[in-house]
């Protein structure tokens, strides 16, 4: 009897309304891992707004066959320094059991191509100072550190 092998297929899909429950679970896992507070109701509204207004950006689900393994969020802005539309790779998360398999690299390459095709001139991201291994991945994909420090202020 012949053995039949199936290979798993990795896909990166744009989030749809039906994906919100899966995405909320992934975001909750990410926020829990890094100690961020999570409010499911507020997060759901944010995801719905992102779907309603695609000019804000795009959330991508990273899947193996039909199982969601992670997500990444690309948001859009505008920069005089970079001469036009820019983007922020705001979040990227892969479930711990699926890390170190190339999914992060493949996902970021996909995001960069998406941005190129969307007329983006520069892509920015944030990495914690104590996360040298993740920055090494970013560096290998062409990201460079700047002298400036990212600062934020909530308005709500």
Backbone as JSON Lines, residues from 0, in Angstrom:
{"i":0,"aa":"X","n":[0.84,-1.17,0.0],"ca":[0.0,0.0,0.0],"c":[0.89,1.24,0.0]}
{"i":1,"aa":"X","n":[0.6,2.16,-0.89],"ca":[1.35,3.41,-0.97],"c":[0.96,4.34,0.16]}
{"i":2,"aa":"X","n":[1.97,4.99,0.72],"ca":[1.69,6.02,1.73],"c":[1.42,7.33,1.02]}
{"i":3,"aa":"X","n":[0.47,8.02,1.49],"ca":[0.13,9.31,0.91],"c":[0.53,10.41,1.89]}
{"i":4,"aa":"X","n":[1.28,11.37,1.38],"ca":[1.73,12.47,2.23],"c":[0.98,13.74,1.84]}
{"i":5,"aa":"X","n":[0.61,14.46,2.85],"ca":[0.0,15.76,2.62],"c":[0.94,16.81,3.2]}
{"i":6,"aa":"X","n":[1.09,17.88,2.48],"ca":[1.88,18.98,3.01],"c":[0.94,20.07,3.49]}
{"i":7,"aa":"X","n":[1.38,20.75,4.52],"ca":[0.58,21.86,5.02],"c":[0.88,23.09,4.18]}
{"i":8,"aa":"X","n":[-0.12,23.88,4.01],"ca":[0.02,25.09,3.22],"c":[-0.09,26.31,4.12]}
{"i":9,"aa":"X","n":[0.93,27.16,4.04],"ca":[0.89,28.41,4.79],"c":[0.24,29.46,3.91]}
{"i":10,"aa":"X","n":[-0.64,30.24,4.51],"ca":[-1.27,31.33,3.76],"c":[-1.33,32.56,4.65]}
{"i":11,"aa":"X","n":[-1.39,33.7,3.99],"ca":[-1.56,34.97,4.67],"c":[-2.77,35.63,4.04]}
{"i":12,"aa":"X","n":[-3.81,35.79,4.83],"ca":[-5.09,36.27,4.33],"c":[-5.5,37.56,5.03]}
{"i":13,"aa":"X","n":[-6.14,38.44,4.29],"ca":[-6.69,39.67,4.86],"c":[-7.85,39.31,5.77]}
{"i":14,"aa":"X","n":[-7.87,39.91,6.94],"ca":[-8.94,39.65,7.9],"c":[-10.29,40.07,7.33]}
{"i":15,"aa":"X","n":[-11.27,39.23,7.53],"ca":[-12.66,39.5,7.19],"c":[-13.46,39.53,8.5]}
{"i":16,"aa":"X","n":[-14.7,39.99,8.42],"ca":[-15.54,40.05,9.61],"c":[-15.67,38.72,10.32]}
{"i":17,"aa":"X","n":[-15.77,37.64,9.56],"ca":[-15.91,36.3,10.14],"c":[-14.68,35.86,10.92]}
{"i":18,"aa":"X","n":[-13.53,36.52,10.68],"ca":[-12.28,36.16,11.34],"c":[-12.1,36.83,12.7]}
{"i":19,"aa":"X","n":[-12.95,37.78,13.03],"ca":[-12.74,38.57,14.26],"c":[-12.6,37.69,15.51]}
{"i":20,"aa":"X","n":[-13.43,36.66,15.73],"ca":[-13.24,35.84,16.94],"c":[-11.84,35.21,17.01]}
{"i":21,"aa":"X","n":[-11.34,34.66,15.89],"ca":[-9.99,34.09,15.88],"c":[-8.94,35.15,16.15]}
{"i":22,"aa":"X","n":[-9.09,36.3,15.52],"ca":[-8.12,37.38,15.7],"c":[-8.12,37.86,17.15]}
{"i":23,"aa":"X","n":[-9.29,38.0,17.74],"ca":[-9.35,38.41,19.15],"c":[-8.6,37.43,20.05]}
{"i":24,"aa":"X","n":[-8.72,36.14,19.77],"ca":[-7.99,35.14,20.55],"c":[-6.49,35.28,20.41]}
{"i":25,"aa":"X","n":[-6.03,35.54,19.19],"ca":[-4.6,35.73,18.95],"c":[-4.08,37.0,19.62]}
{"i":26,"aa":"X","n":[-4.85,38.09,19.52],"ca":[-4.44,39.34,20.15],"c":[-4.39,39.17,21.66]}
{"i":27,"aa":"X","n":[-5.37,38.47,22.22],"ca":[-5.39,38.23,23.67],"c":[-4.14,37.45,24.09]}
{"i":28,"aa":"X","n":[-3.75,36.44,23.3],"ca":[-2.54,35.66,23.61],"c":[-1.3,36.54,23.54]}
{"i":29,"aa":"X","n":[-1.22,37.39,22.52],"ca":[-0.07,38.31,22.38],"c":[0.01,39.27,23.56]}
{"i":30,"aa":"X","n":[-1.11,39.89,23.88],"ca":[-1.13,40.86,24.97],"c":[-0.8,40.2,26.3]}
{"i":31,"aa":"X","n":[-1.29,38.99,26.49],"ca":[-1.0,38.25,27.72],"c":[0.49,37.94,27.83]}
{"i":32,"aa":"X","n":[1.09,37.5,26.74],"ca":[2.51,37.15,26.73],"c":[3.39,38.35,27.11]}
{"i":33,"aa":"X","n":[3.0,39.54,26.65],"ca":[3.83,40.72,26.88],"c":[3.31,41.65,27.99]}
{"i":34,"aa":"X","n":[2.26,41.21,28.69],"ca":[1.79,41.96,29.84],"c":[0.97,43.21,29.52]}
{"i":35,"aa":"X","n":[0.36,43.25,28.33],"ca":[-0.49,44.39,27.97],"c":[-1.92,44.1,28.42]}
{"i":36,"aa":"X","n":[-2.64,45.15,28.78],"ca":[-4.05,44.94,29.15],"c":[-4.87,44.73,27.88]}
{"i":37,"aa":"X","n":[-5.89,43.91,28.0],"ca":[-6.72,43.53,26.86],"c":[-8.18,43.74,27.21]}
{"i":38,"aa":"X","n":[-8.9,44.47,26.35],"ca":[-10.33,44.67,26.51],"c":[-10.98,44.18,25.22]}
{"i":39,"aa":"X","n":[-11.63,43.03,25.29],"ca":[-12.19,42.4,24.11],"c":[-13.21,43.25,23.37]}
{"i":40,"aa":"X","n":[-14.04,43.96,24.12],"ca":[-15.08,44.79,23.5],"c":[-14.45,45.96,22.71]}
{"i":41,"aa":"X","n":[-13.48,46.62,23.33],"ca":[-12.8,47.74,22.66],"c":[-12.01,47.24,21.46]}
{"i":42,"aa":"X","n":[-11.35,46.1,21.62],"ca":[-10.56,45.54,20.52],"c":[-11.45,45.14,19.35]}
{"i":43,"aa":"X","n":[-12.6,44.57,19.64],"ca":[-13.55,44.19,18.58],"c":[-13.95,45.43,17.77]}
{"i":44,"aa":"X","n":[-14.25,46.53,18.45],"ca":[-14.63,47.77,17.75],"c":[-13.48,48.26,16.87]}
{"i":45,"aa":"X","n":[-12.25,48.16,17.37],"ca":[-11.09,48.58,16.58],"c":[-10.94,47.72,15.32]}
{"i":46,"aa":"X","n":[-11.14,46.42,15.46],"ca":[-11.03,45.53,14.29],"c":[-12.15,45.82,13.29]}
{"i":47,"aa":"X","n":[-13.34,46.06,13.78],"ca":[-14.46,46.4,12.89],"c":[-14.18,47.7,12.15]}
{"i":48,"aa":"X","n":[-13.59,48.68,12.82],"ca":[-13.24,49.95,12.17],"c":[-12.19,49.73,11.08]}
{"i":49,"aa":"X","n":[-11.23,48.88,11.36],"ca":[-10.2,48.57,10.37],"c":[-10.79,47.92,9.12]}
{"i":50,"aa":"X","n":[-11.76,47.04,9.3],"ca":[-12.44,46.41,8.16],"c":[-13.26,47.44,7.4]}
{"i":51,"aa":"X","n":[-13.95,48.31,8.12],"ca":[-14.81,49.31,7.49],"c":[-14.01,50.36,6.71]}
{"i":52,"aa":"X","n":[-12.82,50.69,7.18],"ca":[-12.0,51.73,6.56],"c":[-10.63,51.17,6.16]}
{"i":53,"aa":"X","n":[-10.55,50.47,5.04],"ca":[-9.28,49.85,4.64],"c":[-8.16,50.85,4.35]}
{"i":54,"aa":"X","n":[-8.5,52.13,4.21],"ca":[-7.45,53.14,4.01],"c":[-6.59,53.3,5.27]}
{"i":55,"aa":"X","n":[-7.07,52.78,6.4],"ca":[-6.31,52.85,7.66],"c":[-5.19,51.83,7.7]}
{"i":56,"aa":"X","n":[-5.4,50.71,7.03],"ca":[-4.41,49.65,7.04],"c":[-5.07,48.31,6.84]}
{"i":57,"aa":"X","n":[-4.34,47.25,7.22],"ca":[-4.84,45.91,6.97],"c":[-4.29,44.95,8.02]}
{"i":58,"aa":"X","n":[-5.14,44.1,8.54],"ca":[-4.71,43.05,9.44],"c":[-4.69,41.75,8.64]}
{"i":59,"aa":"X","n":[-3.59,41.04,8.74],"ca":[-3.41,39.78,8.02],"c":[-3.38,38.62,9.0]}
{"i":60,"aa":"X","n":[-4.09,37.56,8.67],"ca":[-4.05,36.32,9.43],"c":[-3.0,35.4,8.81]}
{"i":61,"aa":"X","n":[-2.16,34.84,9.63],"ca":[-1.14,33.89,9.19],"c":[-1.68,32.51,9.53]}
{"i":62,"aa":"X","n":[-1.84,31.66,8.5],"ca":[-2.51,30.37,8.7],"c":[-1.67,29.22,8.18]}
{"i":63,"aa":"X","n":[-1.84,28.07,8.81],"ca":[-1.31,26.81,8.3],"c":[-2.55,26.0,7.99]}
{"i":64,"aa":"X","n":[-2.75,25.69,6.72],"ca":[-4.03,25.14,6.26],"c":[-5.12,26.11,6.71]}
{"i":65,"aa":"X","n":[-6.04,25.73,7.55],"ca":[-7.09,26.66,7.99],"c":[-6.92,27.08,9.45]}
{"i":66,"aa":"X","n":[-5.8,26.73,10.06],"ca":[-5.57,27.06,11.46],"c":[-4.81,28.37,11.57]}
{"i":67,"aa":"X","n":[-5.36,29.33,12.31],"ca":[-4.71,30.63,12.51],"c":[-3.55,30.46,13.49]}
{"i":68,"aa":"X","n":[-2.36,30.84,13.04],"ca":[-1.14,30.72,13.85],"c":[-0.62,32.06,14.32]}
{"i":69,"aa":"X","n":[-1.13,33.14,13.73],"ca":[-0.65,34.46,14.09],"c":[-1.32,35.52,13.26]}
{"i":70,"aa":"X","n":[-0.86,36.74,13.45],"ca":[-1.4,37.87,12.71],"c":[-0.36,38.96,12.63]}
{"i":71,"aa":"X","n":[-0.59,39.89,11.72],"ca":[0.23,41.11,11.66],"c":[-0.67,42.25,11.19]}
{"i":72,"aa":"X","n":[-0.33,43.43,11.68],"ca":[-1.11,44.62,11.37],"c":[-0.22,45.65,10.7]}
{"i":73,"aa":"X","n":[-0.64,46.11,9.52],"ca":[0.03,47.18,8.8],"c":[-0.92,48.38,8.8]}
{"i":74,"aa":"X","n":[-0.44,49.53,9.27],"ca":[-1.25,50.75,9.23],"c":[-0.56,51.78,8.35]}
{"i":75,"aa":"X","n":[-1.35,52.69,7.78],"ca":[-0.82,53.67,6.84],"c":[-0.75,55.07,7.45]}
{"i":76,"aa":"X","n":[0.24,55.82,6.98],"ca":[0.4,57.22,7.34],"c":[1.0,57.98,6.17]}
{"i":77,"aa":"X","n":[1.57,59.13,6.45],"ca":[2.2,59.95,5.42],"c":[3.41,60.62,6.05]}
{"i":78,"aa":"X","n":[4.51,60.69,5.3],"ca":[5.74,61.25,5.83],"c":[6.41,62.15,4.8]}
{"i":79,"aa":"X","n":[6.71,63.38,5.2],"ca":[7.51,64.25,4.32],"c":[8.94,63.73,4.22]}
{"i":80,"aa":"X","n":[9.46,63.24,5.33],"ca":[10.83,62.72,5.34],"c":[11.02,61.6,4.32]}
{"i":81,"aa":"X","n":[10.0,60.75,4.18],"ca":[10.09,59.62,3.24],"c":[9.34,59.9,1.94]}
{"i":82,"aa":"X","n":[8.9,61.14,1.76],"ca":[8.32,61.62,0.49],"c":[7.03,60.92,0.09]}
{"i":83,"aa":"X","n":[6.18,60.7,1.06],"ca":[4.87,60.15,0.7],"c":[4.33,59.18,1.72]}
{"i":84,"aa":"X","n":[3.5,58.3,1.22],"ca":[2.81,57.33,2.06],"c":[3.84,56.44,2.75]}
{"i":85,"aa":"X","n":[3.64,56.26,4.06],"ca":[4.47,55.31,4.78],"c":[3.56,54.35,5.54]}
{"i":86,"aa":"X","n":[4.15,53.34,6.12],"ca":[3.36,52.34,6.83],"c":[4.09,51.97,8.11]}
{"i":87,"aa":"X","n":[3.34,51.46,9.05],"ca":[3.88,51.0,10.33],"c":[3.47,49.54,10.49]}
{"i":88,"aa":"X","n":[4.44,48.67,10.62],"ca":[4.15,47.28,10.94],"c":[3.92,47.27,12.45]}
{"i":89,"aa":"X","n":[2.66,47.48,12.8],"ca":[2.3,47.8,14.18],"c":[2.4,46.59,15.1]}
{"i":90,"aa":"X","n":[1.97,45.45,14.65],"ca":[2.05,44.24,15.46],"c":[2.3,43.06,14.55]}
{"i":91,"aa":"X","n":[3.13,42.15,15.02],"ca":[3.27,40.84,14.39],"c":[3.39,39.84,15.52]}
{"i":92,"aa":"X","n":[2.59,38.79,15.43],"ca":[2.55,37.78,16.49],"c":[2.38,36.41,15.86]}
{"i":93,"aa":"X","n":[3.23,35.49,16.29],"ca":[3.13,34.08,15.92],"c":[2.99,33.3,17.23]}
{"i":94,"aa":"X","n":[2.05,32.38,17.29],"ca":[1.9,31.57,18.5],"c":[3.24,30.9,18.84]}
{"i":95,"aa":"X","n":[3.59,30.84,20.13],"ca":[4.9,30.31,20.53],"c":[5.26,28.95,19.93]}
{"i":96,"aa":"X","n":[4.3,28.04,19.83],"ca":[4.59,26.7,19.3],"c":[4.98,26.72,17.82]}
{"i":97,"aa":"X","n":[4.71,27.83,17.12],"ca":[4.98,27.91,15.68],"c":[6.15,28.83,15.34]}
{"i":98,"aa":"X","n":[6.84,29.32,16.34],"ca":[7.98,30.21,16.1],"c":[9.2,29.43,15.63]}
{"i":99,"aa":"X","n":[10.16,30.15,15.07],"ca":[11.43,29.58,14.59],"c":[11.22,28.59,13.45]}
{"i":100,"aa":"X","n":[10.2,28.82,12.63],"ca":[9.93,27.99,11.47],"c":[9.91,28.81,10.18]}
{"i":101,"aa":"X","n":[10.3,30.09,10.29],"ca":[10.32,30.94,9.11],"c":[9.03,31.68,8.84]}
{"i":102,"aa":"X","n":[8.02,31.5,9.67],"ca":[6.73,32.17,9.45],"c":[6.84,33.69,9.61]}
{"i":103,"aa":"X","n":[7.63,34.13,10.58],"ca":[7.81,35.57,10.79],"c":[8.45,36.22,9.57]}
{"i":104,"aa":"X","n":[9.54,35.62,9.08],"ca":[10.22,36.15,7.89],"c":[9.28,36.17,6.69]}
{"i":105,"aa":"X","n":[8.6,35.06,6.46],"ca":[7.68,34.98,5.32],"c":[6.58,36.04,5.43]}
{"i":106,"aa":"X","n":[6.07,36.23,6.64],"ca":[4.99,37.2,6.87],"c":[5.47,38.63,6.63]}
{"i":107,"aa":"X","n":[6.66,38.96,7.13],"ca":[7.18,40.31,6.95],"c":[7.47,40.56,5.47]}
{"i":108,"aa":"X","n":[8.02,39.58,4.78],"ca":[8.26,39.73,3.33],"c":[6.93,39.99,2.61]}
{"i":109,"aa":"X","n":[5.89,39.3,3.02],"ca":[4.56,39.51,2.44],"c":[4.08,40.94,2.71]}
{"i":110,"aa":"X","n":[4.26,41.39,3.96],"ca":[3.83,42.75,4.33],"c":[4.6,43.8,3.52]}
{"i":111,"aa":"X","n":[5.89,43.59,3.32],"ca":[6.69,44.54,2.55],"c":[6.21,44.6,1.1]}
{"i":112,"aa":"X","n":[5.89,43.47,0.52],"ca":[5.38,43.45,-0.86],"c":[4.0,44.12,-0.93]}
{"i":113,"aa":"X","n":[3.15,43.84,0.06],"ca":[1.85,44.5,0.14],"c":[2.04,46.02,0.18]}
{"i":114,"aa":"X","n":[2.97,46.49,0.99],"ca":[3.23,47.93,1.11],"c":[3.75,48.51,-0.2]}
{"i":115,"aa":"X","n":[4.7,47.82,-0.83],"ca":[5.21,48.28,-2.14],"c":[4.06,48.45,-3.13]}
{"i":116,"aa":"X","n":[3.19,47.45,-3.18],"ca":[2.06,47.47,-4.11],"c":[1.02,48.52,-3.73]}
{"i":117,"aa":"X","n":[1.07,49.0,-2.5],"ca":[0.14,50.04,-2.02],"c":[0.73,51.44,-2.11]}
{"i":118,"aa":"X","n":[1.89,51.57,-2.75],"ca":[2.51,52.88,-2.93],"c":[3.25,53.41,-1.72]}
{"i":119,"aa":"X","n":[3.58,52.55,-0.79],"ca":[4.28,52.95,0.44],"c":[5.76,53.16,0.13]}
{"i":120,"aa":"X","n":[6.31,54.25,0.65],"ca":[7.72,54.6,0.43],"c":[8.64,54.07,1.53]}
{"i":121,"aa":"X","n":[8.13,53.88,2.74],"ca":[8.93,53.4,3.87],"c":[8.03,52.64,4.84]}
{"i":122,"aa":"X","n":[8.58,51.62,5.46],"ca":[7.87,50.84,6.47],"c":[8.66,50.95,7.78]}
{"i":123,"aa":"X","n":[7.94,51.24,8.85],"ca":[8.54,51.39,10.17],"c":[8.02,50.27,11.07]}
{"i":124,"aa":"X","n":[8.79,49.96,12.1],"ca":[8.34,49.02,13.12],"c":[9.02,49.36,14.43]}
{"i":125,"aa":"X","n":[8.54,48.78,15.47],"ca":[9.1,49.01,16.81],"c":[9.57,47.67,17.34]}
{"i":126,"aa":"X","n":[10.72,47.67,18.0],"ca":[11.21,46.46,18.65],"c":[11.76,46.86,20.02]}
{"i":127,"aa":"X","n":[11.49,46.05,21.01],"ca":[11.98,46.33,22.36],"c":[13.5,46.21,22.38]}
{"i":128,"aa":"X","n":[14.16,47.05,23.18],"ca":[15.62,47.04,23.28],"c":[16.19,45.7,23.7]}
{"i":129,"aa":"X","n":[15.44,44.94,24.5],"ca":[15.95,43.67,25.02],"c":[15.63,42.47,24.11]}
{"i":130,"aa":"X","n":[15.16,42.74,22.91],"ca":[14.77,41.66,22.01],"c":[15.72,41.59,20.81]}
{"i":131,"aa":"X","n":[16.97,41.31,21.08],"ca":[18.01,41.32,20.05],"c":[17.77,40.29,18.96]}
{"i":132,"aa":"X","n":[17.25,39.12,19.29],"ca":[17.05,38.09,18.27],"c":[15.99,38.5,17.26]}
{"i":133,"aa":"X","n":[14.93,39.16,17.74],"ca":[13.89,39.63,16.81],"c":[14.45,40.76,15.95]}
{"i":134,"aa":"X","n":[15.22,41.66,16.56],"ca":[15.8,42.73,15.74],"c":[16.74,42.16,14.68]}
{"i":135,"aa":"X","n":[17.42,41.08,14.98],"ca":[18.31,40.46,13.99],"c":[17.51,40.01,12.76]}
{"i":136,"aa":"X","n":[16.32,39.48,12.97],"ca":[15.44,39.13,11.85],"c":[15.09,40.39,11.06]}
{"i":137,"aa":"X","n":[14.69,41.46,11.76],"ca":[14.33,42.7,11.09],"c":[15.52,43.26,10.31]}
{"i":138,"aa":"X","n":[16.69,43.23,10.92],"ca":[17.9,43.73,10.26],"c":[18.17,42.94,8.98]}
{"i":139,"aa":"X","n":[18.0,41.63,9.04],"ca":[18.25,40.79,7.87],"c":[17.26,41.08,6.74]}
{"i":140,"aa":"X","n":[16.13,41.71,7.08],"ca":[15.14,42.09,6.08],"c":[15.28,43.55,5.64]}
{"i":141,"aa":"X","n":[16.36,44.22,6.09],"ca":[16.66,45.56,5.62],"c":[16.28,46.7,6.55]}
{"i":142,"aa":"X","n":[15.73,46.4,7.73],"ca":[15.38,47.46,8.67],"c":[16.64,47.93,9.39]}
{"i":143,"aa":"X","n":[16.72,49.23,9.65],"ca":[17.87,49.8,10.34],"c":[17.39,50.59,11.56]}
{"i":144,"aa":"X","n":[18.23,50.63,12.58],"ca":[17.92,51.42,13.78],"c":[18.16,52.89,13.49]}
{"i":145,"aa":"X","n":[17.37,53.73,14.16],"ca":[17.54,55.18,14.06],"c":[18.0,55.72,15.4]}
{"i":146,"aa":"X","n":[18.55,56.92,15.4],"ca":[18.98,57.55,16.64],"c":[17.78,57.98,17.49]}
{"i":147,"aa":"X","n":[16.67,58.26,16.84],"ca":[15.49,58.75,17.56],"c":[14.86,57.67,18.41]}
{"i":148,"aa":"X","n":[14.0,58.11,19.3],"ca":[13.26,57.2,20.17],"c":[11.78,57.41,19.87]}
{"i":149,"aa":"X","n":[11.08,56.33,19.67],"ca":[9.64,56.41,19.45],"c":[8.97,56.83,20.76]}
{"i":150,"aa":"X","n":[8.17,57.86,20.7],"ca":[7.42,58.33,21.88],"c":[5.95,58.37,21.5]}
{"i":151,"aa":"X","n":[5.08,58.11,22.47],"ca":[3.65,58.08,22.2],"c":[2.89,58.78,23.31]}
{"i":152,"aa":"X","n":[1.7,59.25,22.96],"ca":[0.79,59.83,23.94],"c":[-0.63,59.44,23.57]}
{"i":153,"aa":"X","n":[-1.33,58.86,24.48],"ca":[-2.75,58.53,24.26],"c":[-3.56,59.81,24.33]}
{"i":154,"aa":"X","n":[-4.55,59.91,23.46],"ca":[-5.42,61.08,23.45],"c":[-6.79,60.79,24.05]}
{"i":155,"aa":"X","n":[-7.08,59.58,24.32],"ca":[-8.38,59.22,24.89],"c":[-8.32,59.05,26.37]}
